[in-house]
Amino acid sequence: MAILKVEGLGKTYKDLRALDDVSFEFEKGILSILGPSGCGKTTLLRCVAGLEVPEEGSIYIDEKVQTGISQGIFVPPYSREIGFVFQNYALWPHMTVYSNVAFGLKLRKLQEGEVKKKVLSALDLVGLQRLEGRYPSQLSGGQQQRVALARSVVMEPRLILLDEPLSNLDAKLREEMRVELKKLIRKVGISAVYVTHDQEEAFVISDTVIVMDRGRILQYATPDEIYNQPANQFVASFIGRSALVDGKLVTVDAENCLVAIPEFDNASLVGAAPKGGAAGDPCKVVLRTAEIKLSSKRFEQKDNVLEGHMLSRDYRGGLTDHRIQVGSKEIVVTSHKLCPMISIDEDGGKIFLHIDRSAISVIVERRPPAP
Amino acid sequence: MSGNWKFIKLAYRQGVLIPLFSSSVAGLLIITPILVVLFRSFTTARLGVSVGVSIENYLRVFTDPQILPMISNSIVYAAGSAILGTGLGAMLAWIVARTNTPGKALVELMPLYPILMPPIMKNIAWILLLAPRAGILNSFLRESLGIQEQVFNAFSLSAMIWVFGLACVPLGYLFLLPVFLSFDPSLEESAYIAGSKPMHTMLRITFPLAIPAFLSAFVLNFLRGLRSFETPVLQGSPAGIDVFVSKVYDSMSVEYNPGLATAYSSILVFMSIVTLLFYVRATRFSERYATITGKGYRVKVIDIGKWKYVTFLAVFAYFLVGIAIPFLVLIVVSLIPYYDYETFTKFPANIDISNYYRVMHHPSFVSGLYNSLTLSLTIAVVTVLAGIVMAFTIYRTKVYGGKVFEFIGTMPLAFPPLVLSLGLIIVIIGTPLYNTLWALGVGLFVAYFPYALRNASGSIVNIHKELDEAAWVHGARWRHVFFKVTLPLLKPSVAGALFYIFIEAIRNIDVAVLLVAPGNEYGPVTLFEYFRVGQWAEAAAGGVIYLIILISAVSVAKLVFHIKFSL
């Protein structure tokens, strides 16, 4: 039983295709929709909420149709029984915290006593006891964020939609809040759809992730699968720090494959076998640079070792960026501490790179059939 | 058709049918008199008689030998007052914002006081002062200094420009003050560093950057000049100086020829539209200049040395001619038995309140006063609410054709109020509405709607859309969104618009003058009639009564409701 089902959703703004045949099913838990700005993720969320009307397609919440363009069905947002946390929280500035949270309950004509009980327990849940008399302008960003969440949770919705809820907070608070947010959503036990452009945030918070670009779904999988087996070049480069090079499949078996990389002076690397593709096919090779090991001496292993020249080092505090020339390609390897033994001047800055099999993804892009 | 039905169903489900309907009603009220004016200018018949299409009215207008002087009078009068008013206003704004003139705190609000004085009061005061033979100044010159020539003439183009120009000062001041106050100081500082001295910097940097705002204020004042009613009719017509507004009025009040009146109106409307287009251009131009970034700059006050006494005198002189003298003249004249120079000079030995007694026992003034109070209150509330509903429809519901509403709602700006009421008369003649207060109410509604709409649109656009949407998804229908979220958030600006429209409507003459009828008097129009038949002292007394009402209304607004006023 899927809490949310989307079928063939399409919407165009002027000449921008915001949603292009978007379909997916979401069982339960927390789903993130991840993508760069303008990829259609917010439009998708607003369509689910009923704030936008798509041009085609249908949306089902809890197996009941909410938007059905071909049938002419549109359930207005106030009847969808959902929660929505806006990017800028959208707390009503003329109402106290209490009135903000109680707003929807009062519209449901609940008794005053019951409203009070529910509001206070929701504020308790998000850790805002005794702040119910304040106005939103008297709260910090993090507190406003919690009020917005309490306002949604208190309605006991079937589904909570969150539109980049942490993007207005500063970096440190954001990291704290995303863990807390996840705990909270789990605690109330309501399924949530979470829109963000921050890959780390999506991975921390959600059970499954949808990666979108230009109005299309590129990959729908668990965070682990998306990181280790990106479906295509875009997903690979959008997720984490990585270097992308062209390659050619040399051999492929059930588990492994060997790719030759012209840009690295035709060095060859061993990686997990790609989906589809046979020996001789061109492919893309994604190297997750954070997982590359550096050494000024030769590694004991023979496989997956490259040789390069250190061009420069940029010290960033806890991290250091190493710019390394491998073959005709410059790649940036970020290590967690400065490697003391490597000096640029010595030996022409010669350096060895060991790339573990798990740090490599090989992607064979299915080309559209020739016309 | 099924597509339409689906659209309507969708609109209903989105909850926008009711705002859409209300806005359409308001739009219809506005557009009808406007279309009728244009249509009737091409017809022959008199009111109530069946009509035939003809261009006879236009022939008569364009073959009138007076047409060219009329055009030039209109333009000279409007442009002259706009230059005088905007220039003075800009100068005062600069003095207040940028110089170390002493007593600035006192001066700061001074340019705004004249807003309180109903326009007709200014005309009456200045006619009393400048009238050719009996006027106070000419009499003074004759009696005390023996100068026989009549130096001043209230019934001349220059006197018209003087009086209306003074009325244009507040707008110029309000437009320019924010420019001088929130000017980015680094623009001037970089000129200093380049070697420019303070005065030179003023002339080369500060003033040029204020030009766009100056232009906007000038064009708006010019438009007000084209539309103005009291000054041309009271000061122009007696001397045969006709402008289009007074000609429209004469066509109705003397000849009762609506066809001719609408033909004159069309030319006036054409000139107004051209001016409005200029205004749109001017404001766009000023956006491009964008010197004001909204950051709270601390503006540097410039020490102008000895000149500060000169600027102080300038402000004081403005206070005298713009506020104090007309005000005192009115009060004195209202307190003497009747006006002539000799009686005037005997003041205060001959104080007497018989004028007030007579005015307050004159049935048409008393009922007019009552009508103007109740009607302007009602109209202020209705207009502001309708403005908010329409702005809500345009910006907050996904209705196609929101632009059309915006266009219709702004249209009355291009139509002088006198022309709007002319159109209204033609529509309602023969209906039960004719000669009722309802007609007057509709007229005032149409005339002030653009202000209400502009005010509401400006504020609604500033309220984050998510605040509405948050209410939607948490179970609110449009009426909940409107009454619980939009309206409370709009409260501060709503209150301002409410008072502004109340103050404007209660002293309105140019909408009411054609729509009043025996039994349906309107206070300001009654005063206007008094003055036209020579009962100057009674008119002054009535004016003072209105002034007291307005000042108390504004004081209440300021002290009790903490309302800020702006145009």
Contacts between the chains, C-beta under 8 A, distances in Angstrom:
chain1	res1	chain2	res2	distance
A	49	B	469	7.9
A	49	B	473	5.4
A	50	B	472	7.7
A	50	B	473	7.5
A	51	B	469	5.4
A	51	B	472	6.8
A	51	B	473	7.1
A	53	B	10	7.0
A	53	B	14	8.0
A	53	B	398	7.7
A	72	B	6	4.9
A	72	B	9	6.9
A	72	B	10	7.8
A	74	B	10	5.6
A	74	B	13	5.2
A	74	B	14	7.5
A	75	B	13	7.6
A	76	B	13	4.9
A	76	B	14	6.0
A	76	B	15	6.3
A	76	B	472	7.6
A	76	B	477	7.8
A	77	B	469	7.5
A	77	B	472	4.2
A	77	B	473	4.7
A	78	B	15	7.8
A	78	B	472	5.7
A	78	B	473	7.2
A	78	B	474	7.6
A	78	B	475	4.9
A	78	B	476	5.7
A	78	B	477	5.7
A	79	B	475	7.9
A	80	B	473	7.2
A	82	B	473	6.1
A	83	B	473	7.2
A	83	B	474	7.7
A	84	B	469	7.4
A	84	B	470	6.7
A	84	B	473	4.2
A	84	B	474	7.6
A	86	B	466	4.4
A	86	B	469	7.2
A	86	B	470	6.1
A	87	B	466	7.6
A	88	B	464	6.5
A	88	B	466	6.1
A	90	B	464	6.4
A	90	B	466	3.6
A	90	B	467	5.1
A	90	B	469	6.9
A	90	B	470	4.0
A	91	B	470	7.8
A	92	B	467	5.9
A	92	B	470	7.4
A	92	B	471	7.6
A	92	B	485	5.9
A	92	B	489	7.6
A	93	B	467	7.9
A	93	B	489	7.1
A	94	B	488	4.7
A	94	B	489	5.8
A	94	B	491	7.8
A	103	B	471	7.0
A	103	B	474	5.9
A	103	B	476	7.5
A	103	B	484	7.4
A	104	B	474	3.7
A	104	B	475	4.4
A	104	B	476	7.5
A	107	B	474	7.5
A	107	B	475	4.6
A	107	B	476	5.9
A	107	B	480	6.2
A	108	B	475	6.4
A	151	B	470	7.6
A	151	B	474	6.7
A	152	B	474	7.5
A	155	B	474	6.2
A	155	B	475	7.0
A	161	B	473	8.0
